[in-house]
Amino acid sequence: GQSSTTQHPLVPASQLLDCQSDLGRGVFIQKVSIAVRISLMFRQAFARSSPAFVAGVSAVGGAIGGVAWSSHNEPTTNCDSPPKSVFDMLYDISRSVSRIESLLAGPYTPSQSSTSLPGEDKRSPGIDVVLGAQWGDEGKGKLVDILSQDYDVCARVAGGSNAGHTIVVEGKKYKFHLLPSGVLNEKATCVIGNGVVIHVPAFLNELDTLSASGVDYTGRVFISDRAHMVFDFHQEVDGRQEAKLGRHKIGTTKKGIGPAYASKISRNGLRVGDLLDWEYFERRFRSLAESHMRHYPDLKIDIDAQLAFYKSVAPRVKDMTIDTIEYTNKQFSDGKRILVEGANATMLDIDFGTYPFVTSSNPSVGSVLTGLGVSPMKLRGIYGTVKAYCTRVGEGPFPTELDLSEGSPGLHFSQVG
C-alpha cells in the first residue's frame, strides 16, 4: 500500500520544520518542569532534616520526576493545528504540576520560611507582628502585653510619640507612647527601631514614669542610632500647619511627627547616633533650627538653651544607643523570639490609608522590614487587630460615624466601649 503523508499545501517546508522543532521544545520544557518541581517538593517537605537525608529525598523526588517524564503523554497538538503560544504552554505546565501536587503533599511554596510552617510552636525563633487593621485604638497594646510574655524582644518600628497604648496591670495603669508595651515583661528587651522618630524629652519622661511605677528597665531598652529625632520646633511647626489648614485640618496629634519625617526626607534631620559626636550634632542642630526660623519668621527657637538640654542628657541617651539592626538580626540568629508592636493603623498608612488624612509613616507590615532592618523571610506571623466597631483617630472621612449627643449609642461607645 501507499504510505500516507500529511500534506501542508500552504506551509513552506522550512516553517514545517520550525513547527516540529517548537513542539519538541515545548514537550521538553513541560517534562523538565514537572521533574524539577517534584524534586523541589520533596526537598521542601523534608527541609528540616539533616543535609544527607534532604539529598536522599531529593533524589527520590527526582526519580519520581523521571517516571513522570517517561509517562507524560505527548501533546495532541500537531503542525496541522494553530501553533501554541507561550502562554498556552505555561498553562499546560501549570495543569500538569497541579495534578501531581494534588496526588502528593500539596502545593510547593518556596516563599514560605522554615519558621512559618503550619503547627509551628509559638516559642520557636521568629518575628511576629501585631498591627492595627482599622484606624487605630483597636487594642494593640493590650494584645501585645498578653503576647509579650512569650517573647524575648519587643520592638517598635515606625511612628513616634503620636502613638498611645494604655495597659492596666493589677489595677495599675501604664501609658506608652514610644516604648513598646512589652517593656512590662521584665525578661524581654525592648528595641526602638530606625524607622521611629524620637522626641527625647518625651522618651526620657516616659522612662522616668515607668521607673517611678516600680518597673526596672535598666539594660533592657535600646534605641537605634539611625532613628531620627523630633525637636520642640518640629512640634510648633506641626501646630502651625494644622491651624493654617483650618476646617480642612488633618487632625494630627501636633507631636511634630510629620515635620520630623519631613526633615528626614529632606536629609537635614538629626539622628540619635549624632549625639555621639557633639560638635557634629551642634553644627547640624543650629543649621536645622535656623532653617526653620527662616521658613517661619515668627517662630522663635532658643538654640543655646536647646543645645544645653541635649548636651546634659546625651550621656544617658548614649547608654541606650546601639546598632539595633545588628542587634535584632543577631537575636534572631541566636534563636530568640521577637514581637513587633505596630503603631497607628493600616487605614492611616501614608501610602495605603485615606490620604491626606493619614499619619506620616507606614503602620503596615512593610515598615517592619525598613524600620527594623530585617529580611521578609524572617517574618512568621502577621496579626491584624480589629474591634467590633470602628473608631477613627484624627479627621477625615468616616461614613459610619455616630452622633455623640447625650444618651446616644455613639456617646456610650466612646465612653465604655
N, C-alpha and C positions, 0 to 999 in steps of 0.2 A: 504494500500500500504506500500511498504517498504520505510523506511526513507533513504534519500540519504546522504552519507558521503563523505568527501573529503579524498582521500587516499594519504598517503605520504610514499610510499614504501621504499624510500631511506633516510628518515629523522627520526631519533630516536625521541621518544616521548618527551624526556627532551628538545631537541633542538626545537621541535614544540612549547612547552610551552614558551620557551625563545623568540621565534619569535613573538608569540602573545603578550607577555608582552612588547616587544620592540615597537610593533605597537601601543599599548595603550599609552606608554610613549611618542611616537612621536606625537600622536594626542593631548595629554595633553599639551605638550610643545608648539605646534602650537597655541592652543586656549588661553593659558595663555599669550603668547607673543602678540597676537592680542589684547586681552582685556587690557593689561597693556599699550600697545603702544597708543591705542585710548585715554585712560585716560590721558597719558602724553601729547598728542597732544592738548587736551582741556586745560590742565593746562598751557601749553606754550602759547597758543593763548590769554589767559587772565592773563598773568603773572604780568601785571602792576596794576591789580585791587586789592581791599582790600583782606586780607587773608581769610576772611569769604566767599567772593564771589569766590575766587580761589578754596576753599574747595568745594563749591557748584558745580561749573562747573566740577571739577574733579570727583565728584560723578556722575554727568550726563554722563561724559565720560565713567566712569566705568559701568554705566547702559547700555550704547550703546555697550560697550565691552561685556557685558553679553549677549546681543541679538546676537552679532556676535559669541559668544561662542556657544550658543544653535543652531544657524542656520548654523554654519560652517559644511560643508559636511565631512563625513568620507573619508579618503584617499582610493583610489581604490586598493592600494597595499594590497596583502594578502600573506599568507605564501607559496602560490604556486609560487609567483614571487621571483626574486632575492632580498635579503634584501637591504633596502635603506641605503646608507651611511649617516654619519652625515652631509656631505656637501649637499646631496640631500635634507635632512630635512630642512637645513638652507635656501636652495634655495626656497623650497615650502613656508616657513615662509615669506621670503622676497617678493615673488609674492603676497601672501595674504595681507600683510601690504601695499604694493604699490597700490593694488586695492582699499583698504579702504581709503588710503590717497588721491587718485585721486577723491574720492567721497566727501571728507571733505575739510579741509582748506589747503591742500598742505602738503609737507613733513615736518616732525618734525625735527628740527635742534637743538639738545641740546647744541651744542658748541657755538651757537650764543648768544652773550651777549645782555642784555636789551638795551645797548647804541648803538647797530648797526642794529636796526630794519629798514626795508625799509621805506623811507619817514621821517626819524628822523630829527628833527630840528637841524641844524648845530650848534645852540647855546646851545644845551643840553650838560651836562657834558660828557667828554670822552677824549681819547687820539688819535689824528690824526697824521699820519706820512707822511712826504714828502721825498721820496728817489730818487736818480738818478738811472735810469734804463739802462744807457749805460756806457760810460767810463768817465763820468764827463762833466762839463761845459754844462749841459742841461738847466740851468736856474732855478735851485732850489731856489737860493737866492731871485730872483725876485718873484717867486711864493709864497715863504714864506712871503715876505714883503707884498704882497697883502692879503694873508690869515690871517696874524697875527693880523690884526685889529679886528678880531672877537674872539681872544683868550686871556686868562688871563695869561698863562705861555708859554714861548717858550724855547726849550731845545736842547742842543747838547749832543750826547750820545757816539760818537766814533771819532777816529782820533785826529788830533791836528792842529797845525798851517800850516799843508800841505794842508788844505782846503782853498779855496779862493772864496768868494762871493762878487760881486760888485753890489751895489744898487745906482741908481740915483733918487733922490727925489727933485723935483723943481729945477732941474739943478745942484744940489749939489751931488757929488759922495762920496759914503761911501764904504770902503773896509773892509771886515770882514774875519778873519782867525780863531779866536777862539770863538768870541762872536756870538750868534745866530743873524741872520738878524732881528729877531723880536724885537731887542732892540730899534729899531726906534719907536715902539709903546710904548709911554710913560705910557700907562695904564698896560702894561704887565711886569711881572718879567721874568728874564732870568736865566736858570739853565744850568750849565756846569756839566754834569753827571760824575759818577765814571768811565765810560769807556773811557773818554777823557784823553789824555796826554797833559800836560800844560807846555809850556816854559814861565815861569813867566815874564822875561823881555819883551817878545813879547806881552804877555797879558796886562801888565800894560801900555805899549806903545799904544796899541790899545784903551785902556780906555782913555788915555790922549788925543789921537787924536779925539776920539768921543766927549769928553768934550769940546775941542777947537772948535768943529763944532757946539756947542750950544745944544748938547743933554745931558740932565741930567739923569744919570744912578744911582744916589745915592739911595741905599736901594733897587735896582731892579736887581742886578747881584749877583748870588750865585754860589760858587764853591763847588763841592763835596770834603769832607775831605778825600775821598778814591781815588780821581783822582791822577794818578802818574805824576811825574814831569820830564820834559825834561831839561837837563843841556847843557851848551855850549859844553862840551866834547862829549856829545851824537851826536851833530851836526858835530863836527870834525870827529868823527868815521864814521858817515854816509857818508861824503865826501870821506874819505879814502877807504871805502869799494866799493864805486862806481868807483873810479879811478882804483882800483885793478881789477875790472871786465873788464875794457877796453871796447871793442866794444860789449861785452855781458852785458853791464850795464843795470840795472833795469829801470833807468830813474826817480829816486826818486827826491824829492824837496830838499834833503840834509838838512831838518829841524830837523833831529835827531829822527824822529818818530819811525822808525824800531828799532834802538838801545835802545830807551826808553822802548818800549814794550818788548824788549829782557831782559832788567833789571827787568821789572815787572815779567815776566815769570820765570826768574832765582831767583826771590824772594830776590834780593838785591837792588831793587829800593827804592825810597823815595816817599811818598805821601804828598799831600798838608797839610793834617792834622798833619804830623810830625813836621811842623813848630810851632805847639802849644807847643812842648817840645823841647826847643833849645838844651839842652845837648844831647838828643837822636838824633836830626837832625844832629848836628855837628859830632857826632861819626859815624853815618851811612854814611854821605857825604864823610868824609875822607876815610872810608873803600872803598866806591864805586869808588872814584876818583883814589885811589892808585891801585885798581884792574885793572882799565882801563889803567893806565900808565904801569903796568907790562905786560899787554897784547899787548900794542903798545909802545915799548921802546922809540920811537921818539916823542911820544905825551907828551906835556908839559902842566900841569894844575897848575895854581896859586891858590892853595887850600885856602890859607888865604884870598886872595882878593875875591874869590867867596863867602866864608863864610861871609865876611864883607858885601857884597852886600845883601845876603839873610837875614842877621840879620837886615839890615836897612829897608827892605821892608816887613819884617814879620808882623808888626802891621797892615799894610794896607791890606795884604792878609788875615790876621786873621778875619778882619771885614766882609769879604765876604764868609768865610769858614763855611759851615754848613753840617749837615747830609741831603743831598739832597734826599736820598731815603725816609726818613721820611717826608720831606717837600713835595715832589711830590705826595706821596700817600695821604697825608692829604689834599692837594689841590684837588685831585680827589674826596675824600670823602666829601669835602665841596661843591661839585658841580661845580668846576672850569673847564674851557676848556683848554686843553693842546695840544700844537703843537710841534712835534719833527722835527727838521731840520736835515736831513741826510747829511753827508759829503762824498766826493768822489763819488763812484757809484758802482752798483752791479757787473759790469764786472771787477772791481778792487778789489773785495772781496778776502780776503786771502784764503778762502775756496772754493768759487764758481766762482772766476774770472779766468783770463787767467794766471794762475800760471806758472812761478815765477814772471811774470811782473804784480805785483799787489801791493796794499798797505798793511800795516801791521795790519789792523783791519778788522772788519766785517761791511761794509757800508750797508749791507742788513738788513731786518727787525729784525733779531734775536738780533742785538746789542741794540735795544730799550729796550728789556727785561733785558739783562745783564748790559747794560751801563747806565740804569736809575733806575733799581730796581723795576720794576712794573710787575704785572701779565698780561699774554696774554689776559685774559678775559676783561681787561680794554681798550684794543685797539679797536678803532672804524673804522676809515677809513685809508687805506694804499694807498698812491698815488705815482705811479712811474712817474717820469718826463722824457720826451723824446723830442728830436727836430727832424726836418725833415731830417737832415743829421747828421751822426756821426762824432765826432772828438775824438781823443784819447789823454789822458794825459800820458806823460812818453813814455817809449819804449814798445816793444812787438809787436805781430802780429796784423796787421790791413789791411786786404785784400782789402778794398775799398779806401785805401789812394790815394789822388790825388796829382799830381805834383804841386809844388809851384813856378814854373818858372814865369817870368814876363808875364802878360796877360792871365795866365791860370785860369780856373774856381776855382781851388784849392786855389790860392792866393786870389781871390775875396772873397771866403767863409771865409777864415782865417782872412780877414780884416774887412768885413762888415756884414758877416753872411748871 
